[in-house]
Amino acid sequence: MRIRATVAAVSGALALSALALPSAAQADGAHGSTGSTAELARAAQSAAAPSGAKTGARSAAAAAEPGPLDLTFSKFTINGGKPLVVGTTYTKRVPTSFTVTHAADVDIFAEDFMLEVGLYRGSFDNPANEFYGDDTPVCKKVSATVATCKGNIAVYPEFDLFGNADATKWKAVGYAVALNGQDPDTVDPDEIGFVVQDNLGTTLVQRASKQTVNASPEPVKKGKTITVTGWLSRANWDDFKYHGYTNQPVKLQFRKKGSSTYTTVKTVRTNNKGDAKTTVKATVDGYWRYSFAGTSTTPAATATGDYVDVK
């Protein structure tokens, strides 16, 4: 279930409109998450921080007491080290993994204990945007003080993306919350055990791309001219449509019939609509395609080869 919790102060306590706590139906080791953990941890950190203290700081305290918990996140990975590529319509989910090391008296498998790893861009204290998972992380006990955990990051384009500025480098941050037996409907931030750990790692978030190709005429007489056109486009997160990617180099490549290898014939640039167009001489049967190498904001895209029969 997708949850983006809003935490509001109510008579000195916190009221959670959508707090995800594990239920009996969830797998052992699952933890409440999906954004509510982050909201709670930040609220507790703010309540506990001395005036002027850096909010990203974390120190250890006794596990049964409110305040910072003796727990750290490490070995964070997301999507196998590959960028997070998002289109305009479909939800993008990528796996995460991380290790939690904690004091022996910190019970991370308690029903009211929550873990979360999220992504943000901008500053830690005032992020421009944030992503979380839509499933609770599941942890496996390695020892009395170590657990390995798996979760996800889920991006719903029209819900989570604030515009094309989201195509940039994002940072990972870990959150943990111990409610210490409190009613989740009215949580006092001064009674929460928490961890907020910044700088777990980084990842690129990119705008999905598409490349097309059409080689004509088909068939064609040997020695005649083949015109190869194509369109390079990428997701636009301002209107959630695909627009041409302009002034980009794309490689025209050819694979002879019976071969498994493409060879670059020439490089052309897309015009102000994202279109590519060039001509070549017909020599032998084979497949033509355009290939785009990608940029920091946009992944590589290669068209499926278009076969031309040369008579």
C-alpha positions in Angstrom: 0.0 0.0 0.0 1.3 3.5 -0.9 1.6 5.7 2.2 2.9 9.2 2.4 2.2 10.1 6.0 1.6 13.5 7.3 2.7 14.1 10.9 1.1 17.1 12.6 1.5 18.5 16.1 -1.6 18.1 18.2 -1.5 19.3 21.9 2.1 18.4 22.2 1.8 15.0 20.6 2.0 13.7 17.0 -1.1 12.5 15.1 -0.3 10.1 12.3 -2.8 10.1 9.5 -1.3 6.9 7.9 1.2 5.1 10.0 2.2 1.7 8.6 2.8 -0.8 11.4 3.5 -4.5 10.7 0.4 -6.8 11.0 0.2 -10.5 11.6 -0.2 -11.0 7.8 3.2 -9.5 7.1 6.4 -11.6 6.8 8.6 -12.0 9.9 11.0 -9.1 10.0 8.9 -6.6 8.2 8.9 -3.1 9.6 6.5 -0.2 9.2 7.8 2.2 6.6 6.7 4.0 3.4 7.5 7.5 4.6 5.8 7.5 8.0 9.1 6.4 9.7 10.9 9.3 8.2 8.3 11.8 9.4 8.4 10.4 12.9 12.2 10.2 13.1 12.6 13.8 11.9 10.0 15.1 14.3 11.7 13.3 17.2 15.1 14.5 16.2 13.8 18.1 16.0 12.3 17.7 19.4 15.5 16.3 20.9 18.0 18.6 19.2 19.5 21.4 21.3 19.0 24.8 19.8 21.5 25.3 17.0 22.4 21.6 16.7 22.9 20.1 13.2 19.8 18.1 12.5 21.7 15.4 10.6 23.8 14.5 13.6 23.2 11.3 15.5 24.5 10.1 18.9 23.9 6.9 20.9 21.6 6.5 23.9 20.2 3.6 25.9 17.8 1.6 23.8 14.9 1.7 26.3 15.1 5.4 26.6 13.7 8.0 24.2 16.1 9.9 22.1 18.8 8.7 19.7 19.1 4.9 19.4 22.4 3.0 19.3 21.9 1.8 15.7 23.6 2.4 12.4 22.9 1.7 8.7 25.6 0.5 6.4 26.2 -1.3 3.0 23.3 0.5 1.3 22.7 -0.5 -2.3 19.9 0.5 -4.7 18.9 -1.1 -8.0 22.2 -3.0 -8.2 24.1 0.3 -8.6 22.2 1.3 -11.7 20.4 4.6 -12.1 16.7 4.9 -11.3 15.0 5.4 -14.6 11.4 6.7 -14.5 8.9 7.3 -17.3 5.6 9.2 -17.3 3.0 6.6 -16.4 4.0 3.4 -14.8 5.3 3.0 -11.2 9.0 2.4 -11.0 10.1 0.1 -8.2 13.7 -0.8 -7.5 15.2 -3.0 -4.8 17.3 -1.7 -1.9 19.4 -3.6 0.6 21.2 -2.4 3.7 22.7 -3.7 6.9 21.6 -2.6 10.4 24.0 -2.8 13.3 22.6 -2.1 16.7 23.0 -2.5 20.5 21.9 -5.9 21.8 19.1 -4.3 23.8 17.7 -2.5 20.7 14.9 -4.9 19.5 14.5 -4.1 15.8 12.0 -6.9 15.5 9.5 -5.4 18.0 6.0 -4.7 16.6 6.4 -1.0 17.3 9.9 -0.7 15.8 10.1 0.8 12.2 13.0 1.0 9.7 13.1 3.0 6.5 15.6 4.0 3.9 14.6 6.9 1.6 16.1 9.1 -1.1 16.1 12.9 -1.2 17.5 15.7 -3.3 18.4 19.2 -2.2 19.5 19.9 1.4 19.0 17.4 4.2 17.2 20.0 6.4 15.0 21.2 3.5 14.8 18.6 0.8 13.3 19.5 -2.6 11.8 16.1 -2.9 11.8 12.7 -1.3 11.2 9.1 -2.4 10.3 6.1 -0.2 9.3 2.5 -0.6 5.7 1.2 -0.8 6.5 -2.1 1.0 8.0 -2.5 4.4 11.6 -3.5 4.6 12.2 -7.1 5.6 15.2 -7.9 7.8 17.0 -11.1 8.6 18.9 -11.6 11.8 22.6 -12.3 11.3 23.6 -12.0 14.9 22.3 -10.5 18.2 23.4 -7.1 16.9 23.4 -7.3 13.1 20.6 -7.7 10.5 20.5 -7.6 6.8 17.5 -5.9 5.2 15.8 -5.7 1.9 13.2 -3.1 0.7 12.4 -0.9 -2.2 12.1 2.6 -3.5 8.9 3.2 -5.5 8.2 6.2 -7.7 4.7 7.0 -8.9 5.5 9.6 -11.6 2.5 11.9 -11.3 2.4 11.6 -7.5 6.1 11.7 -6.6 7.8 13.8 -9.3 7.9 17.5 -9.1 9.4 18.3 -12.5 12.4 17.7 -14.7 14.7 19.0 -11.9 14.2 15.6 -10.3 16.6 14.2 -12.9 19.7 14.6 -10.8 21.8 12.9 -8.1 19.9 11.9 -5.0 21.2 11.0 -1.5 20.1 8.1 0.7 19.1 8.5 4.3 18.2 5.9 6.9 15.5 6.2 9.6 14.6 4.1 12.6 11.9 4.6 15.2 11.0 2.9 18.4 7.6 3.9 19.6 8.3 2.6 23.1 4.8 1.2 23.6 3.0 4.5 22.6 -0.3 4.6 20.9 0.5 5.3 17.2 -2.5 7.6 16.9 -1.0 10.0 19.5 2.7 9.8 19.6 4.8 12.1 21.8 8.0 12.9 20.0 9.8 13.3 23.3 9.2 9.6 24.0 10.4 8.2 20.7 13.6 6.3 20.2 15.0 7.3 16.8 17.9 7.3 14.3 18.3 9.7 11.4 21.5 8.7 9.4 22.4 10.7 6.3 24.9 10.0 3.5 24.2 6.3 3.1 25.0 6.6 -0.6 23.8 8.3 -3.8 22.0 7.3 -7.0 21.1 9.0 -10.3 17.4 9.5 -11.1 16.9 9.7 -14.9 14.2 10.6 -17.4 13.3 7.5 -19.4 14.3 7.7 -23.1 13.1 6.1 -26.4 14.8 5.8 -29.8 13.0 4.8 -33.0 14.2 4.1 -36.5 12.8 3.7 -40.0 14.9 2.8 -43.1 13.3 3.2 -46.5 12.6 2.3 -49.2 12.1 -1.4 -48.5 13.2 -3.3 -50.6 15.8 -1.2 -52.4 18.0 -1.7 -55.5 21.7 -2.1 -54.8 23.5 1.2 -55.1 20.4 3.3 -54.5 19.9 5.6 -51.6 18.4 4.6 -48.3 16.9 7.3 -46.0 17.2 6.5 -42.3 15.0 8.5 -40.0 14.4 8.2 -36.2 13.1 10.0 -33.2 14.9 10.4 -29.9 12.5 11.3 -27.0 12.5 11.3 -23.3 10.1 11.6 -20.4 9.0 15.2 -19.5 8.0 15.3 -15.9 6.4 18.7 -16.2 3.5 17.5 -18.4 4.1 13.7 -18.2 4.5 13.2 -21.9 7.4 12.3 -24.1 9.2 15.1 -26.0 12.0 15.1 -28.5 15.5 15.3 -27.1 17.1 18.0 -29.2 20.6 18.5 -30.4 21.9 15.1 -29.3 24.4 12.9 -31.1 23.0 9.5 -32.2 25.0 6.8 -34.0 23.7 5.2 -37.2 24.6 1.6 -37.0 24.4 -1.3 -39.4 24.3 -5.1 -39.0 24.8 -7.3 -42.1 22.3 -10.2 -42.5 23.8 -13.2 -40.8 26.0 -11.2 -38.5 25.4 -10.5 -34.8 27.5 -7.3 -34.6 26.5 -3.7 -35.3 29.0 -1.3 -36.8 28.8 2.5 -36.5 28.5 4.1 -39.9 28.2 7.7 -38.9 27.0 10.0 -36.2 24.2 12.6 -36.7 22.5 15.1 -34.4 18.9 15.3 -33.6 17.1 18.5 -34.7 14.9 20.8 -32.6 12.2 18.2 -32.5 14.4 15.2 -31.6 14.4 13.9 -35.2 17.4 12.3 -36.8 17.8 11.8 -40.5 20.5 10.8 -42.9 21.1 8.9 -46.1 23.4 5.9 -47.1 24.0 3.8 -50.1 22.4 0.3 -50.3 25.0 -2.4 -50.6 23.9 -5.6 -48.8 20.9 -6.9 -46.9 20.9 -6.0 -43.2 19.5 -4.0 -40.3 19.8 -0.3 -39.6 19.3 1.4 -36.2 20.1 4.5 -34.3 21.8 4.3 -30.9 21.9 7.1 -28.2 24.7 6.9 -25.6 22.8 8.7 -22.9 23.6 11.7 -20.6 23.6 12.2 -16.9 19.9 13.0 -16.9 18.8 10.5 -19.6 19.7 6.9 -20.1 21.0 5.3 -23.3 18.4 4.2 -25.9 18.8 2.0 -28.9 16.2 1.3 -31.6 15.4 -2.2 -32.7 17.1 -2.8 -36.1 15.0 -2.1 -39.2 15.7 -4.7 -41.9 16.2 -3.6 -45.5 16.3 -6.1 -48.4 18.7 -5.1 -51.1 17.9 -6.4 -54.5 
